[in-house]
Amino acid sequence: MMQELGLERFSDDVVRLDLTPPSQTSSTSLSIDEEESAEAKIRRLISEHPVIIFSRSSCCMCHVMKRLLATIGVVPTVIELDDHEVSSLPTALHEEYSGAVSVVVPPPAVFIGRECVGGLESLVALHLSGQLVPKLVQIGALWV
């Protein structure tokens, strides 16, 4: 099932998302998900996972994000993107979730409850202000 969605599991908390368009000549699978655009796939992932991190492969900031959330008691879904996949992310998607036309959120970017929190600095600021834990509890990603 994960392969049909363009997802490949590397470990318990890291999933790689293949954003390359499906081959028009491939007839091995008739799954509707193969016709899903990169933008639709990202939207769906954001809506299906309470805490999701879009990261570049081997990103040290993503590691810090995962460790911070794990320390609190949350295991986020992590989508590893290669450089060519990052450049193919639609700007409109970034704008929609960031709430500003001129802001583009480059990976790593964390989404909590379908809302773009931003990068590592924004996540740490949310935590230091005391707003992260209540937000995680509110969306059901953390039980206290």
Residue frames relative to the residue before (quaternion, step in Angstrom):
aa qw qx qy qz dx dy dz
M 1.0000 0.0000 0.0000 0.0000 0.00 0.00 0.00
M 0.6636 0.5034 -0.3213 0.4505 3.61 0.88 -0.91
Q 0.6383 0.5278 -0.3366 0.4480 3.59 0.99 -0.78
E 0.6280 0.5383 -0.3406 0.4470 3.61 1.04 -0.75
L 0.6976 0.4609 -0.2654 0.4801 3.59 1.10 -0.67
G 0.5271 -0.6327 0.4151 0.3868 3.58 1.25 -0.07
L 0.5578 0.5905 -0.3887 0.4348 3.58 1.25 0.42
E 0.0625 -0.7757 0.6274 0.0278 3.53 -1.09 0.72
R 0.3082 -0.7716 0.5313 0.1654 3.59 -0.69 1.10
F 0.2235 -0.7745 0.5821 0.1063 3.58 -0.87 1.05
S 0.7667 -0.0861 0.0729 0.6320 3.57 1.06 -0.76
D 0.7644 -0.3755 0.2451 0.4633 3.58 -1.26 -0.10
D 0.8168 0.2498 -0.1244 0.5049 3.61 1.02 -0.64
V 0.6877 0.4212 -0.2974 0.5111 3.62 1.21 0.24
V 0.0341 -0.7749 0.6305 -0.0294 3.52 -0.86 1.09
R 0.2529 -0.7531 0.5866 0.1579 3.58 -0.96 0.84
L 0.2199 -0.7764 0.5841 0.0873 3.55 -0.86 1.05
D 0.2268 -0.7608 0.5945 0.1274 3.56 -0.80 1.03
L 0.1474 -0.8253 0.5435 0.0428 3.57 -0.47 1.23
T 0.4326 0.6952 -0.4796 0.3154 3.58 1.22 0.06
P 0.5311 -0.6437 0.4357 0.3374 3.58 -0.95 0.82
P 0.5573 -0.6142 0.4290 0.3581 3.57 -1.06 0.65
S 0.5340 -0.6196 0.4740 0.3259 3.53 -1.15 0.66
Q 0.4285 -0.7126 0.4951 0.2519 3.56 -0.86 0.92
T 0.6848 0.4861 -0.2865 0.4611 3.59 1.18 -0.48
S 0.5618 0.6106 -0.3927 0.3966 3.58 1.21 -0.24
S 0.0333 -0.8012 0.5975 0.0002 3.56 -0.81 1.00
T 0.3713 0.7671 -0.4603 0.2486 3.58 1.20 0.38
S 0.7968 0.1409 -0.0745 0.5828 3.59 1.16 -0.47
L 0.2652 -0.7732 0.5585 0.1412 3.53 -1.01 0.82
S 0.2897 0.7921 -0.4923 0.2152 3.58 1.24 0.39
I 0.4979 -0.6530 0.4915 0.2898 3.56 -0.97 0.92
D 0.5990 0.5991 -0.3567 0.3936 3.58 1.08 -0.69
E 0.5912 0.5789 -0.3822 0.4115 3.62 1.11 -0.50
E 0.6689 0.4922 -0.2978 0.4707 3.58 1.15 -0.54
E 0.4873 0.6837 -0.4205 0.3439 3.56 1.27 -0.19
S 0.4255 -0.7030 0.5104 0.2535 3.56 -0.88 0.95
A 0.6622 -0.4880 0.3766 0.4260 3.58 -1.26 0.30
E 0.6525 0.5201 -0.3133 0.4534 3.57 0.96 -0.87
A 0.6678 0.4904 -0.3004 0.4726 3.60 0.92 -0.88
K 0.6289 0.5377 -0.3291 0.4549 3.57 1.03 -0.79
I 0.6660 0.4935 -0.2971 0.4739 3.58 0.95 -0.90
R 0.6323 0.5287 -0.3289 0.4609 3.59 0.94 -0.86
R 0.6647 0.5079 -0.2996 0.4587 3.57 0.92 -0.94
L 0.6547 0.5128 -0.3167 0.4561 3.58 0.91 -0.87
I 0.6472 0.5138 -0.3147 0.4671 3.58 0.97 -0.86
S 0.6988 0.4678 -0.2813 0.4622 3.58 0.95 -0.82
E 0.6985 0.4880 -0.2737 0.4461 3.61 1.10 -0.61
H 0.7618 0.3367 -0.1795 0.5235 3.61 1.14 -0.51
P 0.4494 -0.7169 0.4592 0.2707 3.60 -0.71 1.01
V 0.7792 0.0808 -0.0407 0.6202 3.60 1.07 -0.73
I 0.1010 0.8015 -0.5770 0.1205 3.55 -0.58 1.17
I 0.1619 -0.7713 0.6116 0.0696 3.55 -1.02 0.90
F 0.1788 -0.7322 0.6474 0.1130 3.56 -0.92 0.97
S 0.0055 0.8309 -0.5495 0.0876 3.54 -0.57 1.19
R 0.4559 -0.5941 0.5677 0.3420 3.49 -1.32 0.34
S 0.6110 -0.5464 0.4150 0.3949 3.55 -1.13 0.54
S 0.8517 0.0878 -0.1078 0.5052 3.58 -1.01 0.89
C 0.3159 0.7620 -0.5048 0.2546 3.60 0.99 0.79
C 0.3759 -0.7461 0.5054 0.2162 3.60 -0.66 1.09
M 0.6157 0.5406 -0.3566 0.4489 3.61 1.09 -0.60
C 0.6072 0.5404 -0.3459 0.4688 3.57 1.11 -0.66
H 0.6162 0.5431 -0.3393 0.4585 3.57 1.03 -0.78
V 0.6562 0.4959 -0.3080 0.4782 3.59 0.95 -0.85
M 0.6223 0.5332 -0.3383 0.4627 3.61 0.99 -0.79
K 0.6742 0.4930 -0.2961 0.4635 3.58 0.87 -0.99
R 0.6604 0.5094 -0.3131 0.4544 3.60 0.95 -0.84
L 0.6329 0.5248 -0.3296 0.4641 3.58 0.99 -0.82
L 0.6935 0.4651 -0.2800 0.4737 3.57 0.83 -0.96
A 0.6400 0.5161 -0.3271 0.4658 3.61 1.02 -0.74
T 0.6160 0.5442 -0.3415 0.4559 3.60 1.04 -0.73
I 0.6647 0.4830 -0.2880 0.4919 3.56 1.08 -0.74
G 0.5658 -0.6051 0.3796 0.4119 3.59 1.15 -0.63
V 0.5913 0.5479 -0.3588 0.4706 3.58 1.27 0.36
V 0.1544 -0.7513 0.6337 0.1003 3.56 -1.03 0.84
P 0.2245 -0.8102 0.5269 0.1248 3.60 -0.28 1.22
T 0.4669 -0.5803 0.5624 0.3591 3.52 -1.32 0.22
V 0.1271 -0.7982 0.5871 0.0461 3.59 -0.80 1.00
I 0.1307 -0.7752 0.6165 0.0449 3.54 -0.79 1.09
E 0.2193 -0.7862 0.5705 0.0913 3.56 -0.53 1.23
L 0.0913 -0.8010 0.5915 0.0141 3.57 -0.76 1.07
D 0.3808 -0.6823 0.5722 0.2492 3.56 -1.08 0.74
D 0.7071 -0.4726 0.3129 0.4229 3.58 -1.25 0.35
H 0.6743 0.4826 -0.3155 0.4614 3.62 0.91 -0.83
E 0.6323 0.5159 -0.3346 0.4712 3.61 1.11 -0.58
V 0.6171 0.5398 -0.3426 0.4588 3.58 1.05 -0.76
S 0.6868 0.4793 -0.2940 0.4606 3.59 0.90 -0.87
S 0.6720 0.4914 -0.3077 0.4608 3.60 1.17 -0.42
L 0.4583 0.6719 -0.4661 0.3482 3.61 1.24 -0.06
P 0.4451 -0.7134 0.4644 0.2782 3.57 -0.74 0.95
T 0.4970 -0.6601 0.4786 0.2971 3.57 -0.91 0.94
A 0.6112 0.5688 -0.3562 0.4196 3.59 1.00 -0.76
L 0.6203 0.5360 -0.3464 0.4560 3.58 1.04 -0.69
H 0.6401 0.5116 -0.3196 0.4758 3.58 0.96 -0.86
E 0.6687 0.5140 -0.2994 0.4461 3.55 0.90 -0.97
E 0.6444 0.5370 -0.3231 0.4382 3.57 0.96 -0.86
Y 0.7514 0.4019 -0.2213 0.4742 3.57 0.84 -0.95
S 0.6824 0.4743 -0.3038 0.4658 3.58 1.08 -0.56
G 0.4178 -0.7476 0.4312 0.2839 3.56 1.25 -0.35
A 0.7252 0.3485 -0.2427 0.5419 3.59 1.21 0.18
V 0.5163 -0.6766 0.4333 0.2964 3.54 -0.89 0.94
S 0.7606 0.4039 -0.2202 0.4581 3.59 0.90 -0.84
V 0.6126 0.5606 -0.3508 0.4328 3.61 1.23 -0.10
V 0.0527 -0.7565 0.6514 0.0231 3.55 -0.92 0.95
V 0.2574 -0.7778 0.5581 0.1319 3.56 -0.74 1.07
P 0.1701 -0.7954 0.5720 0.1062 3.61 -0.30 1.17
P 0.5697 -0.5684 0.4408 0.3976 3.59 -1.11 0.49
P 0.5249 -0.1872 -0.8302 -0.0182 1.55 -2.01 1.35
A 0.0425 -0.7637 0.6441 0.0137 3.50 -1.13 0.77
V 0.1773 -0.7852 0.5868 0.0882 3.56 -0.89 0.94
F 0.1582 -0.7553 0.6327 0.0650 3.51 -1.09 0.91
I 0.0513 -0.7787 0.6254 0.0004 3.56 -0.86 1.00
G 0.8398 -0.0334 -0.0209 0.5415 3.55 -0.60 1.17
R 0.6880 -0.5003 0.2477 0.4636 3.58 1.00 0.95
E 0.6172 0.5229 -0.3487 0.4733 3.59 1.25 0.12
C 0.3977 -0.7059 0.5318 0.2464 3.56 -0.91 0.91
V 0.2578 -0.7597 0.5827 0.1298 3.54 -0.64 1.18
G 0.5220 -0.6135 0.4207 0.4173 3.56 1.04 -0.79
G 0.7360 -0.3927 0.3118 0.4548 3.54 -1.10 -0.74
L 0.8067 -0.2806 0.2152 0.4735 3.52 -1.33 -0.35
E 0.6536 0.5283 -0.3228 0.4354 3.58 0.87 -0.92
S 0.6680 0.4940 -0.2946 0.4721 3.60 0.97 -0.84
L 0.6411 0.5207 -0.3228 0.4622 3.58 1.02 -0.79
V 0.6616 0.4900 -0.3004 0.4816 3.59 0.93 -0.88
A 0.6403 0.5202 -0.3279 0.4602 3.61 0.96 -0.81
L 0.6332 0.5229 -0.3221 0.4711 3.58 1.02 -0.80
H 0.6603 0.5048 -0.2956 0.4709 3.57 1.01 -0.85
L 0.6932 0.4842 -0.2826 0.4529 3.60 0.84 -0.96
S 0.6632 0.4941 -0.3060 0.4716 3.59 1.14 -0.56
G 0.5078 -0.6731 0.4037 0.3551 3.57 1.30 -0.12
Q 0.5566 0.6370 -0.3753 0.3789 3.59 1.25 0.21
L 0.5481 0.6520 -0.3978 0.3409 3.61 1.18 -0.39
V 0.6886 0.4874 -0.2971 0.4471 3.60 0.72 -1.02
P 0.6694 0.4787 -0.3324 0.4608 3.67 0.79 -0.82
K 0.6242 0.5369 -0.3319 0.4604 3.59 1.07 -0.75
L 0.6679 0.4947 -0.2944 0.4717 3.60 0.95 -0.87
V 0.6315 0.5136 -0.3224 0.4833 3.57 1.07 -0.74
Q 0.6466 0.5516 -0.3108 0.4255 3.58 0.94 -0.93
I 0.7416 0.3899 -0.2311 0.4946 3.62 0.94 -0.80
G 0.5482 -0.6541 0.3799 0.3568 3.59 1.25 -0.03
A 0.4788 0.6707 -0.4402 0.3565 3.59 1.21 0.33
L 0.7762 0.1915 -0.0952 0.5932 3.57 1.28 -0.30
W 0.1494 -0.7696 0.6162 0.0755 3.53 -1.00 0.88
V 0.0651 -0.7967 0.6007 0.0097 3.55 -0.86 1.00
